[in-house]
Amino acid sequence: MSESIPSSVTGFAHRRPRSDSVASFKYFQEEDESPDWSEDQAVVDDDESAISFVKPGESSYDYDAEPALDSDEHRRSSAYSRTGAEDSLLLRRESAKSDFSGFERESRTSQKLYIVSEDLTIVIAGFSTRNLGFAIYVASCILTLGLAYLVLRWLPSWRVRLVGTSRPLRDCDWVVIEVRSPFRRRNSRAVTKRNQNQWGEMSVQNLGREAYGQGLSTVFGQKTLKRRSSEYDEDDDPILYELCTLDYRYIRLCYHPVRDKFLLGSDWTDPSWTSVKSMRVGLDSEERHQREQVFGRNEINIEEKSVFQLLVDEALHPFYIFQVASLILWSLDEYYYYAICIFLISVVSITTTLVETRATMKRLREVSRFECGVRVLSNGFWRQVSSSELVPGDVYEISDPSLTHFPCDGLLLTGDCIVNESMLTGESVPVSKIPVIKESLHLLGNSSNMMPPELAKHFLFNGTKIIRARRPQEGQDEEAVALAIVIRTGFNTTKGALVRSMLFPKPSGFKFYRDAFRYISVMAGVAAVGFVASFVNFVRLGLAWHLILVRALDLITIVVPPALPATLTIGTNFALSRLKKKDIFCISPQRVNVGGKLDILCFDKTGTLTEDGLDVLGVRVVHRPAMRFSDVHEDAQMLLPGASYEMDPTVDYRIHQAILYTMATCHSLREVDGELLGDPLDVKMFEFTDWRFEEMGQKAGDDDEGAPPGPSAIARPPLGFNTRIEEVEGHQDTPVELGVLKSFEFVSQLRRASVVVGQSGSTGGDVYVKGAPECMNEICDPQTLPNDYEDLLGYYTHRGFRVIACATKHITSLDWLQVRKMTRQNAESDLTFLGFIIFENKLKEATTEVIEELNEANIRNVMCTGDNILTAISVARECNLIDRTAHCFVPHFLEGDFRDPKARLQWRSIDNMLFELDEHTLMPMPAPAEADASLPPDVSNVWNYSLAVSGDVFRWVIEYANPEVLQRMLAKGQVFARMSPDEKHELVEKFQSIDYCCGFCGDGANDCGALKAADVGISLSEAEASVAAPFTSRVFDISCVPEVIREGRAALVTSFCCFKYMSLYSAIQFTSVSFLYASASNLGDFQFLFIDIFLVLPVAIFMGWTGAYPTLCAKRPTASLVSRKVLTPLMGQILLCILIQAIGFVVVRRKSWYIPPVLNTEKSNIENSENTTLYGVSSFQYIFSGIVLSVGPPFRQTMRNNLPFVVTVVTTSLPHGKKKRKEYKLVLADMRM
């Protein structure tokens, strides 16, 4: 089967539930987290002092109610949360030991919550304002002229400590939310008590409170009421008199008074949604008003800050405040020209930032905000309303021609539609949706993070484009319309998740920026030392006090350059611009630098490495009674006798007819404007038959038991094409029509799809199944499998062909009631095997070239596919992802299966079955004596090998194998086949757990989880922005991968170059000024102006203009500032610059023309030989530092390709003014003597 699932989406919130964050929190008090008991299951932490219990099925994702937690992970993480409690900023309050009633125990003051969709661990702590503390806060702000306000704004925890007092969540006025984004856990060496790869974030949020007066279940759903009845006295659904809500990052949480915590309401379901018929009733006005209170309006409305708010946020940034202080300092020192220039630059910078921010937010608001008119069923009548008024439970019409996009997340109730979901998944193939059935309703509101395929085929996602929506076929009823029910609205929808991912991108865990700011703090310490030294020296020289303070403080502005943060983003911005020109778009700029560190890349196969379209090579059917495969039928007309050839009496043509009928009916195609839409494999298969296809529309719903269901589609043979075996035998000629009565969509776990088909003029019916050859053993009668089944399958899969197996079952008597009640298990059992359909899966033109380029760059390539393992190996070898001369070992279960913890694996080479691996170490066993001596020497070398692993073996190794086997599998595995979407996701996380920087490239269909989990995810999609991945390429091949890596490496190197240049600039100027301060001299106003504005700034900017080097090399750029490789050369260059200035400073004093500075206690003397010498020497040091640090190959182009930088260097190297040229010549001539 195809790897893509055109009728389903596997999920858009692709984060596995984590047991805990390794972060520690200031405000979390573990005593507040009283255990929630579950009658079904409890997972207990091994720390007796901090026991947490897992309640399955909860939707809140709270730590004491988190489903599917791994107990080992949970035990490992508990130590970290305890660390946070011990370091708690606030005193720990002792809470009473609770019974199960939230009303009878002391309320908790804080809670920990894990939000799966955002991969966030947050702590919510309740506070109230303390009057005395608030008064002190206001007074200190006034008395310090706003300085206290700034300090407490930058250090919000201090403000909370001063103003707030801890209060129970039920009574608090506002809350503090502390955030950790839990990055993947590395090996034990990389994990510390406080994870150093996490950025903490804290915010203060107000609560919304309003009168409500409805039952708890209307807010939290029915499942939160499945508790012990003693909690609620006599009422099973107590009244919630006040609705307390908390909106954080556009996620709404509601306070549950019984559970005494805030819970998410994003997966709320109405208890009445038990059948399709009940869902079609709609809501009355009172219910709509009540649900709007709980869920808000159906708007993705991004809060737009005013110009004043943006100005305040930007201007009050610590670096701008530092600049303001510097401007005041320079003005007091009469550096007016320089201060004015810096002021104008700051104003331009702030203005530019405001304009860009406003424009970006405006574009995002335009993309996210959508409002249209919809027809809604309310109080039993249809009325036109705005889509912003929709609430969960509303029933609206989707067959309205004016409706072009779905305004919310919903379920299709009646009719059918075809939609384009590329914005969400990157899947360019249109997706068909069919009405929901009762059996799928129980999947609504489950706490799983993945959208079940059984539900996704009925689910309508907000923002997806409607290609076609058809009304149901209701006999003569022309009033029937296609209906959908609203499930989620606003930011709770998938489109809301996409917008949130743009507003709050996931931190990359990249340490460069954190190290840069640490370096700044070190330089600030150096500045403090310089301040003290200068202060003492100036006092010794007897300078005026105002001059002492001004000069000493001026050193701080020199050592800590305010422009440093801006220069660190130069390389990233240039890289993004170059990528955009190549049709590669990025919604997460910080991922660009991460792309430069990739050392492993996982590729999907179909649609990524190979073409989407598959050409049918032919069909091979089973010959009975010989029980062997026939020759290849390269034309569908060759399957049945007719004009092309005479009937062979030894052939059972019923098998030929059945496989032809399978290809004509077992697919998920839809017809729009005469064009077939659907999975490319299905399209090619159906076109191979030359049949005609006609859709008949869907019935109103499964709950309408009165009317028998008609076929959803009819397949007809081409005119003149003989398809009836009876006709050959002389029976009456009647037209053939195959009607699809019921479909079981492709499910990745089952790896097959099936249809129930009725034939015109027949009282019986048939089940036709197509799927992976591996699954046929489970569903087919073993007696119908040919003797050469495995041999033929191996023959084609070894050569890279795609093989689909077909099977059938005849039902002698079939009525509509049987069809209605038929389950998938009944339909797909006791089948008769028919044969193989063989597809050619051609590589894309760019695949081999890109794989070879990545191999040469020593970047490991891995295939991760849902296809057959032998086919995957063949494709991998064809594109050189696997060495063609290397052994490839494939595991098989020797005992048991993937469900058996005691199962045993046997690893054998597919090239020579005599070669095996040790099952405990995955190391090659000695080559047997009978090994084929004719093999080439490099193939005979068993140590040259790779692994190919199937999904079931991958699952068993992760769950039951010893760690050594898992590590070896991850280290040597090159092909991972038959992988489900969830297993692809887990594979990426496993690679990351062993310190790989992992990228994933896929078409977005079933790869959403892996794309988002990867350090760098690249989706091949037509959409500019996709929730599937941070990078999206409109070029539909993997040529985008080396481009991202090249630009990532160039951006990373540029960031390091700019950082080191700004560090050198600070050190050089600090040295010059320090030497001059020794004699109470200084640089002049225009000298500072020339250095900072006309020399350093252009060099720093144009240094980042250099493009990426076209060839990827095996060497990778460093990503850590705190390393000897970076700091040693930097310190060496700083010392060299200091030494050169020191030589100039000493030498100039010995010259006959030396003009010593005249001591002036009121102002600095700048007209002296020391000033001229140090200014000239330092100016060339700035220029030469830029040249030295402008790194070229192997990561960036050579300097000569950067014309603006070359012009800047040449221009700034020329002395300006006759007097200066004369002074430079004199100084340089004397220094040579």
Residue, then its C-alpha position, 0 to 999 in steps of 0.5 A: m500500500s501507499e505510505s501516504i494515507p489520502s483519507s486520513v491525517t495522523g495528527f497535528a499535535h505530535r508530541r509524545p506524553r512525557s513523564d516529567s520535565v527535568a526542569s526545576f520550578k520556583y513556584f511548584q510545591e510538590e505537597d500541593e500535588s495530592p495523588d489522584w487515584s484511579e480505579d483502573q491503574a496507578v503508576v507509582d514513583d519510587d520516591e516515597s516522599a513524592i508519589s504521583f499516580v497516573k490516571p489513564g484517559e484523562s484529558s488534562y495532561d496533568y502530571d498526576a493524571e497523565p496517560a501512557l507514562d513510562s514508569d522508568e522515565h517517570r522515576r528518572s524525572s522525579a529527582y529533577s522536580r524535587t530539586g526544584a522544590e528544594d530551591s523554591l523561591l517561595l516558602r513551601r506551604e504544608s497542605a493537609k492530607s486529602d481525602f478524595s473531596g476537593f472541598e474537604r481539604e486545604s486547596r492547592t496553591s500550585q499545580k504542574l501541567y504538561i500540554v502535549s500539543e505545545d510540548l510545554t511543562i508549566v507550573i501554575a501558582g496562585f497569588s493575591t496582591r499584598n497591599l503593603g508590598f504594592a505600596i512599597y513597589v509604587a513608592s520605590c518606582i517613584l523615588t528611583l525615577g523608574l529604575a526600580y520599575l525597570v529592574l522588577r520588569w526584567l526580574p519578574s520573580w522579584r516583583v512577585r516576591l514583593v507584591g504577591t502573596s501565595r493563595p490557593l488556586r480557588d481563591c487567587d486573584w492572579v497566577v504566575i505561570e512558569v514554563r519549561s520546554p522539555f528538550r529531549r534527554r541525552n545520555s547520562r553525561a549530558v543530564t544535570k540536576r538543572n537541564q542546561n538546555q532549557w530556557g525558563e519563562m515566567s509570566v503573570q496572568n489575570l484570571g477571568r471569572e463570570a457567573y455560570g450556573q451549569g453542570l460541571s460536565t458542560v465544561f469538563g466533559q463526562k469523564t471527569l465525573k467518573r470519580r467516586s460518588s462520595e465526591y459529589d454527595e448526592d449530585d452526579d453533576p454538581i452545579l458550577y456557579e462561577l466559571c474561572t478561566l485562564d488564557y495562556r498562549y491562546i490556550r484556555l484552561c478552566y478551573h475544576p473546583v472538585r479536582d482543585k486544578f486547572l484543566l484543558g478543555s480542548d478535547w471536550t466532548d458532549p455526553s450526548w454525542t452517542s450517535v450520528k442521529s443525536m449529533r444532527v439535532g443541533l443546539d438551542s440559543e441557550e446552549r449556544h450562549q453557554r458554550e460560547q462562555v466556555f470556549g469563546r468565539n470561533e476566532i483565531n484573533i491574534e492580540e494586536k499590540s498598539v504602537f505605544q505598547l510595542l514601543v515600550d516593549e522595545a525601548l525598555h529592553p535592557f540593551y536599549i536602556f543601556q543605550v539610553a544610559s550611555l547616551i546620557l553619559w556621553s552627553l554629560d561628557e560633551y560627546y554630542y556628535y557621537a551621542i546624536c548619531i547613536f541616538l538616531i541609529s537607535v531611533v531608526s532601529i526601534t522604528t524599523t523593528l516596530v514597522e517589521t513587527r507590525a507588518t509581520m503581525k498584520r500578515l499573520r492576522e490576515v492569514s489566521r483570521f477567517e470569517c464567513g457566513v454559514r447556515v446553522l441549525s438552531n432551535g430546529f430552524w436554519r439561520q445564517v450566522s457569522s462563522s465566528e459565532l460557531v460553538p462546539g455542537d453546532v450543526y452547519e451546512i458544508s454544501d453551501p457553494s459560498l463556503t470555500h474553507f472550513p471555519c472550524d474543526g468538525l465531523l462530517l455527518t452527511g454527504d461527502c467532500i474532497v479537501n486540500e490539507s496541504m497547509l496542515t500536513g504538506e500532503s499535496v494529494p487531495v483527501s476525501k472525507i466520508p460521513v462519520i459512523k457510530e463506531s468512530l464516535h468513541l474516538l472523540g475526545n481521547s487523550s491520545n496525541m495522535m489523530p486515529p486514522e479511523l476518525a481522521k477520514h471523517f474529520l474536517f480541519n479548520g482552514t482546509k480548502i474545500i475542493r468539492a462538497r456533495r449533498p447526500q443521496e436522499g431519494q427524491d428529497e432535493e432539500a438534503v444538504a451535506l452537514a457537519i458538526v462543530i467539534r473544536t473552535g478558535f485556537n483549539t483547532t488545528k489551524g490554531a495550533l499552526v498559528r500558535s507554532m508561529l507565535f511561540p516557536k519551540p526553542s531549539g536548545f541551541k546553546f550559542y545564544r545562551d553562551a553569547f550572553r554568558y560571555i557578555s556577563v564575563m565582559a561586564g565583569v572585566a568592565a567592572v574591574g576596569f571601572v575600579a582601576s580607572f577610578v583609582n587612577f583618576v583619583r590619583l591624578g586629581l581629576a574632577w569627580h564628575l570627570i572621574l565618574v563619566r570616564a570610568l562609566d564610559l569603560i562599561t559602554i565600551v566593553v559591553p557593545p549594545a549592538l552585539p545582539a543584533t549582529l548575532t542574527i545577521g547570518t541567519n537573516f541573510a541565510l533566510s533570504r537566500l533560502k526563500k529565493k530557492d523556494i525554501f521557507c522557514i517559520s522558525p528562524q532559530r532552526v537555520n543555525v541548527g541545520g548547520k549541525l546536522d549529522i544524520l538525516c532520515f528520509d521518507k521513501t515514496g514521494t521523497l526519494t522516489e516519484d509519487g507516481l508509480d507505473v504498473l509493470g504488470v499483474r501476476v495471478v495464481h494458476r490453479p491447480a499448479m499453485r504457482f504464479s502466472d507470467v506477467h500480464e502487462d495489459a489489463q486486457m490480457l487478463l481475460p480471454g476475448a479479442s486478444y486471445e482465445m480461452d485456455p481451458t486449463v486456466d481458472y479465469r475467475i481468479h483473473q476476473a477477481i484481480l481485475y475487479t479488485m483493481a477497479t474497485c479497491h481504492s479511495l479515488r474521487e472524481v472532480d471535474g472529470e479528473l481522478l483525485g487520490d493516492p498516486l498508486d490508486v490512480k495508476m492502478f485504476e488507469f491500468t484497467d481502463w475502466r470508468f469510475e462514477e461516484m454516487g454520493q453518500k447516504a445521510g448517515d449510518d443511523d438511518e435504518g429505514a433506507p437501504p444503502g446504495p453504492s458509494a461508487i460504480a465501476r464500469p468496464p470500457l466499451g467492448f471489453n469482455t469481463r464476464i466469464e459467463e459470456v465466454e461460455g455463451h451466457q447472455d450478454t448483460p452490462v457489468e456494473l460493480g457497486v462499492l457498498k462499503s469501504f474499509e480505508f487503508v490503516s497503516q497498522l493493518r497495512r491493507a484496505s478492502v471494499v464490499v462490492g455488489q454486482s448488477g444482476s447478482t444477489g451475492g457480493d464480494v470482498y476485495v482486499k489489497g495490501a502489503p504481501e506480509c499481511m496476507n498470511e494472516i487473512c488468507d486461507p493458507q491453501t490458496l497461497p502459491n508455492d512460489y509466494e516468497d520466492l517471487l515476492g523476494y525477486y521483485t522486492h530485491r529489485g526495488f519493485r513495489v508489490i501489492a497483494c490482492a485477495t477476495k471472498h465471495i458472499t453468496s447472499l448479501d443484503w443491505l443489513q448484512v453490509r451495514k453490520m459487517t465488520r472489518q474483521n469479518a470482511e478480511s478473513d478466510l480470503t482467497f489469495l489472487g495474485f500480485i500487482i507489481f509497480e515500478n517505483k522510480l527514483k527522483e532525478a536528484t535523489t542519488e546525487v544528493i545522497e552521494e553529496l551527503n555521504e561525502a560530507n560524512i552525514r549519515n542517511v537513513m530511510c524511514t518508510g512504510d514500504n516492504i523492507l526488501t523494496a526499501i533495501s533495493v531502493a536504498r542501494e540504488c541511490n547509494l544510501i546503502d553501500r552496494t558491496a556491503h552486507c545488509f542484515v535483516p532480522h526475523f523472529l526465531e521464536g515468538d513475535f513482537r508482543d512476546p518479551k521472550a522472543r528471539l531474533q535472528w539477523r541474517s544477511i540478505d546477500n548470503m544467508l550463511f552470514e549472521l549477527d550475534e543476537h545479543t551484540l549485533m556484531p558479525m559472527p565468524a564467516p562460515a567455511e562454506a561461505d561463497a568464496s566467489l564473492p568480491p573481497d569487500v562483500s566477503n568482509v562481514w564487518n562492512y555491513s548495515l542493518a535493515v529493520s522492520g517496524d515490528v522488530f523496531r518495536w520489540v527491540i525498544e521495549y524488550a531488548n537489552p540496551e546494547v542491542l538498541q544502541r547497535m541497531l540505532a548506530k548501524g541501521q540504515v533502513f527502517a521499513r514498515m514503520s507506522p507514523d508513531e514509530k517514525h516519530e519515536l525513531v527520531e527521538k531515539f536518534q536524538s537520545i544518543d546525541y545525534c543532531c537529527g533531520f527528517c525530510g518527508d512529504g508531510a503525509n504521515d511524517c508530521g510527528a517525525l518532522k516536528a520531533a526532528d531538530v530540523g524538519i523539512s516538508l516537501s509541500e506547496a504551502e509556504a507554511s505548514v504545521a508539519a515542519p519548520f522548513t517547507s520546500r516547494v521543490f519536490d525533491i531532496s535537493c533542498v536538504p543540502e541547501v538547508i545544511r549549507e545555509g545553516r553552516a554558513a549562518l552558524v559560522t557567520s554568527f561566530c564570526c560576528f560574535k568574535y569580531m564584536s568581542l575583538y572590537s570591544a577588547i581593542q577599544f577597551t585597550s586603547v581607552s585604558f592606555l589613554y586613561a593612564s594619562a587622563s587622555n581619551l579618544g575624541d568624539f569624531q574618533f569614536l564616531f568614525i570607529d563605531i559608525f563608519l568602520v566597525l558597523p559596515v564591516a560587521i554587517f557585510m561580513g555576514w553577506t558572504g554566501a554559503y560554500p557550494t560544496l559540503c565537506a565532512k568537517r562540521p562547524t563548531a556550535s559551542l562558544v565555550s570551547r577551547k577551539v573558539l576561545t583560545p584563538l579569540m584570547g590569542q587575538i585579543l592578547l596580540c592586539i593588546l601587545i601591538q597597542a602596548i608597543g605603539f604606546v611605549v615606542v611613541r613616547r621615545k620619539s623626538w616629536y612626541i607630544p605628551p598629553v597636558l593634564n586637565t582636571e576638568k576635561s580630557n586632552i585628546e590632542n597628543s601623540e598617544n591618541t594619534t598612535l593608538y587611534g591609527v593602530s586600533s583602526f587598522q586592527y578593526i579592519f584586519s580583524g574583520i579580514v581575519l575573521s571573515v572565514g571562507p571555505p569550507f563553509r562560506q564562499t571566499m572573500r572575493n565573492n563578497l563585493p560589499f565587504v571588499v569595498t568596505v575594507v578598501t574604503t576604510s583602509l584609506p586614511h582620511g584628511k591630509k593631517k591624518r595621512k601625515e601623522y600616520k606616515l610619521v608614526l609608521a616610519d618611526m615604528r620601522m626604525 
